[in-house]
């Protein structure tokens, strides 16, 4: 009998050992370590909050509206949404937002301040001052007030994009 076989055989002295059961526990322990490592890895990648897998953007087909936001949010944790919008033919930037962004999130700040902010239906319209090239960039600080999936729609110059987010507790 080899020494390895001796190590894996049941014993009664100095204590009673059931090596078959012990091997099952070792396999379970290894599976637990793998599962914990996967949870740590996906957390670092941003599946439970800010990170590379969470950072995304939505853009209109014409490219006149580009919104960068977090796909995964934490309830009560502030995040930033960046809006880059091109002025319409009238030289103005009118951004309309409705859906979960206003129902399930608190808008804590908007920088720069819009020239005009008005409510309409279940949403809001914001007018921003475009730069010399006809673009306006705005940053909205948001704080989720609920959990679960959240869909919002942003409209500019007759085009729209849908923002899909998930808010964790």
C-alpha positions as CSV (number, residue, x, y, z in Angstrom):
1,X,0.0,0.0,0.0
2,X,1.4,3.4,-0.9
3,X,1.6,6.2,1.6
4,X,-1.0,8.3,-0.4
5,X,-3.5,5.4,-0.1
6,X,-2.8,5.3,3.6
7,X,-3.6,9.0,3.9
8,X,-7.0,8.6,2.2
9,X,-8.1,5.5,4.0
10,X,-10.5,5.6,7.0
11,X,-8.8,5.4,10.5
12,X,-9.9,4.7,14.0
13,X,-6.7,5.8,15.7
14,X,-5.8,8.4,17.1
15,X,-9.3,9.7,16.1
16,X,-12.1,8.2,14.0
17,X,-12.0,9.6,10.4
18,X,-14.4,9.1,7.5
19,X,-12.2,10.0,4.5
20,X,-14.9,9.6,1.9
21,X,-17.0,12.2,3.7
22,X,-13.9,14.4,4.2
23,X,-13.2,14.3,0.4
24,X,-16.8,15.5,-0.3
25,X,-16.3,18.4,2.1
26,X,-13.0,19.3,0.4
27,X,-14.8,19.4,-3.0
28,X,-17.6,21.5,-1.5
29,X,-15.0,23.9,0.0
30,X,-13.2,24.2,-3.4
31,X,-16.6,25.0,-5.1
32,X,-17.3,27.6,-2.4
33,X,-13.9,29.3,-3.1
34,X,-14.6,29.3,-6.9
35,X,-18.1,30.8,-6.3
36,X,-16.6,33.5,-3.9
37,X,-13.9,34.3,-6.4
38,X,-16.5,34.7,-9.2
39,X,-18.6,37.1,-7.0
40,X,-15.5,39.2,-6.3
41,X,-14.5,39.3,-10.0
42,X,-18.0,40.4,-11.2
43,X,-18.2,42.9,-8.4
44,X,-14.9,44.5,-9.5
45,X,-16.1,44.5,-13.1
46,X,-19.2,46.5,-12.1
47,X,-22.1,44.1,-12.1
48,X,-23.2,45.4,-8.7
49,X,-22.4,49.1,-9.2
50,X,-19.9,51.3,-10.9
51,X,-17.3,49.6,-13.1
52,X,-16.5,48.6,-16.7
53,X,-19.5,46.3,-17.2
54,X,-21.9,48.9,-15.7
55,X,-20.7,51.9,-17.7
56,X,-22.7,52.2,-20.9
57,X,-24.1,54.7,-23.4
58,X,-27.1,55.1,-25.6
59,X,-27.0,57.1,-28.8
60,X,-29.6,58.2,-31.4
61,X,-29.1,56.8,-34.9
62,X,-28.0,60.2,-36.2
63,X,-25.6,60.7,-33.3
64,X,-27.3,63.9,-32.2
65,X,-27.8,62.6,-28.6
66,X,-25.3,60.5,-26.7
67,X,-26.0,59.6,-23.0
68,X,-23.4,57.9,-20.8
69,X,-24.8,56.3,-17.7
70,X,-24.5,53.4,-15.2
71,X,-26.4,50.2,-16.2
72,X,-26.3,49.0,-12.6
73,X,-27.2,51.3,-9.7
74,X,-27.4,50.9,-6.0
75,X,-30.5,52.2,-4.2
76,X,-29.6,55.4,-2.4
77,X,-26.2,55.8,-4.0
78,X,-25.5,58.8,-6.2
79,X,-24.4,58.4,-9.8
80,X,-23.7,60.6,-12.8
81,X,-25.4,60.7,-16.2
82,X,-23.6,62.6,-19.0
83,X,-25.7,64.0,-21.8
84,X,-24.1,65.3,-25.1
85,X,-26.7,66.8,-27.4
86,X,-26.5,68.6,-30.7
87,X,-28.6,71.7,-31.3
88,X,-31.6,71.4,-33.7
89,X,-32.1,73.4,-36.9
90,X,-33.3,76.3,-34.7
91,X,-30.0,76.4,-32.9
92,X,-31.4,75.3,-29.6
93,X,-30.9,72.2,-27.5
94,X,-34.2,70.9,-26.0
95,X,-33.8,67.6,-24.2
96,X,-36.9,65.8,-23.0
97,X,-36.7,63.0,-20.4
98,X,-39.5,60.8,-19.1
99,X,-40.0,57.4,-17.6
100,X,-38.3,55.8,-14.7
101,X,-35.6,58.5,-14.6
102,X,-38.0,60.9,-13.1
103,X,-40.3,58.3,-11.3
104,X,-37.6,56.2,-9.6
105,X,-34.7,58.6,-9.4
106,X,-34.1,61.9,-7.6
107,X,-32.3,64.4,-9.8
108,X,-30.0,66.0,-7.3
109,X,-28.2,68.4,-9.6
110,X,-27.8,69.4,-13.2
111,X,-24.6,71.1,-14.5
112,X,-24.6,73.4,-16.2
113,X,-27.9,74.7,-15.1
114,X,-30.5,74.5,-18.0
115,X,-31.7,77.8,-19.5
116,X,-35.2,76.5,-19.1
117,X,-36.6,73.6,-17.2
118,X,-40.3,72.7,-17.5
119,X,-42.5,69.8,-16.7
120,X,-44.6,68.0,-19.3
121,X,-46.8,64.9,-18.9
122,X,-44.7,62.5,-16.8
123,X,-41.4,64.1,-17.8
124,X,-39.4,67.2,-18.1
125,X,-37.9,69.3,-20.8
126,X,-34.6,71.0,-20.4
127,X,-33.0,73.7,-22.7
128,X,-29.2,74.0,-22.7
129,X,-26.9,76.6,-24.2
130,X,-25.0,75.0,-27.1
131,X,-21.3,75.9,-27.7
132,X,-19.9,77.4,-30.9
133,X,-20.0,74.0,-32.7
134,X,-23.7,73.5,-31.7
135,X,-23.2,70.9,-28.9
136,X,-24.2,71.0,-25.3
137,X,-22.9,68.8,-22.6
138,X,-24.8,68.4,-19.3
139,X,-24.2,66.3,-16.2
140,X,-27.1,65.0,-14.1
141,X,-26.4,63.7,-10.6
142,X,-29.0,61.0,-9.8
143,X,-30.0,59.0,-6.7
144,X,-32.3,55.9,-7.1
145,X,-35.3,55.7,-4.9
146,X,-36.4,52.2,-5.5
147,X,-35.1,48.7,-6.6
148,X,-35.6,46.7,-9.8
149,X,-35.5,47.4,-13.5
150,X,-35.9,51.0,-14.7
151,X,-36.5,52.2,-18.3
152,X,-36.3,55.8,-19.3
153,X,-36.6,57.7,-22.6
154,X,-34.6,60.7,-23.7
155,X,-35.7,62.7,-26.8
156,X,-33.9,65.3,-28.8
157,X,-34.8,66.7,-32.3
158,X,-37.5,64.1,-33.0
159,X,-35.1,61.2,-32.1
160,X,-35.1,59.1,-28.9
161,X,-33.0,56.7,-26.9
162,X,-34.0,54.3,-24.2
163,X,-32.0,54.0,-21.0
164,X,-32.2,50.5,-19.4
165,X,-31.0,50.3,-15.8
166,X,-31.2,47.9,-12.9
167,X,-31.2,49.2,-9.3
168,X,-30.0,46.9,-6.6
169,X,-31.1,47.2,-2.9
